[in-house]
C-alpha cells in the first residue's frame, strides 16, 4: 500500500486586535459610502431618464449618472475580484488573493530577501543608529535598569519553579562526587597546607590559640590547679598540692606569654616543623593518604552526600527565591547597579561602543549572508499555511478602506466621462 505524506494543518491567523476592529469599522463605513454613491447615481439616472423628454437638459444629467453607474460597477467588480468571487460567480481571474495566496507569499518572501535582507542594508542601518550608545543611554536611566531588573527577577523565579528539585540534587551530588569525592584529599590538602606553612599563614592561627589559652588560664586558675593536683600522689600534704599548683600555674602563664611574644620561640618553631612534616606526609606518605581517604569515606558516605546535595540546593533555592522576590535585596540591587554601570560605560566609552557596534554589524551581516533565504522562507511558509479565504479577508481588512476610494473615484470619473462623451457626441451630431 502506498504511503501518503501527511500535510500540515492550516495555521490559524492571529486573533483580531483592537486596531483591526477599528479598521473593520472604517472599511464598513467606506463600503457604505461607495455603495451609497452607486445607489445615488442609479436614482439620478432613473429620474433623469424618466423626465428627459420633458426637460431636455436632463439628458446631460442622465449621461453623467449613467457613466457614474458604469464606473462604480466596474470598479466594484475590480476591487471585489481581488478578495472574492463577485456575486459568487466563478469568473476567471477573480478571487485573486485566495487563488494565488501561495504565489503572493513566495513573492513577498523573495521581495523581503532581495530588498531588505541584504548585507549592505543591514550593516548600513546598524552603523547609522549606533546601537551600543543607544543601549547605554537607555540602560543608564534608573527607571529602565529597574524595569530590566524586575523582568530578570520574574524570569529567575520562573526558572526556579521550572527546575526539578530531584534533578538539581542529583546534579549537585554528581558534581560533588566527581570533583570532591573522587580525587584524593591527602595530596591536595598537603600542597595547600605546605604553601600556607611556607608563607607563614599558620602564625595567625597559633596566635589565636595562644591568646585563647592565656585568657582561659587567667579566668580559670582553679580548674588548672585541679588538673595538676589530680596528678600528684595522694599521700602528699594539702599545702604541698597548693604550692605545686601555684608554681605550675605561674610557669604555664610565663611559658604562654613567652610563646605569644616571640615568633622564634622553640614551641612555635617545633609546631612549624611538625606542620611541615604533616604536609609532606599528606602528599607523599601512603599510610597518611590512606588514613585521610578512610576519614573522607566515613564523613561523606552516599547517604550523607545525598543529604548534603539536598540541603545545599534547598538553601540556595530559598535564598535565591527570597532575593528575587524582594525589590530591596542585595541581589536585585547588584543587578540594577551592574546594568547602570554597563549603560554608563557604553554611553561614555566611545571606543568600547565602536567595537560593540562593529561586532553587531559583522554578526548581523554574517547571519544575513548565510541565512537570509531561511529567514525569508518563514514568510513564504507562514502564508502557505494560512487558510485562503481568511487570508483574503485579512488583507482586505488592512488595505480595503483605501481600495474603496477606487470605487468612489470611479463613480466620479465615470460620471464626468459620461457627461463629456455625451456632450462631445451631441456637438458632433449638431455639426452634421
Buried (B, 14 or more C-beta within 10 A) or exposed (E): EEEEEEEEEEEEBEEEEEEBEEBBEBBEEBBEEBBEBBEBBBEBBEBBBEBBEEEEEBBBBBBBBBBBBBBBBBBBBBBBBBBBBBEEEEEEEBBBBBBBBBEBBBBBBBEBBEEBBBBEEBBEEBEEEBBBBBBBBBBBEEEBBBBBBBEBBEEBBEEBEEEEEEEBBBBBBEEBBEEBBEEBBBBEBBEEBBEBBEEEEBBEEBBEBBEEBBEEBEEEBEEBBEEBBEEEEEEEEEEEBEEBBEEBBEEBBEBBEEBBEEEEBEBBEEBBEEBBEBBBBBBEBEEBBEBBEEEBEEEBEEEEBBEBBBEBBEEEBEEBBEBBEEEEBEBBBEBBEEBBEBBBBBBEBEEBBEEBBBEBBEEBBEBBEEEBEEBBBEBBBBBBBBBBBBBBBBBBBEEBBEBBBBBBBBBBBBBBBBBEBBBEEEEEEEEE
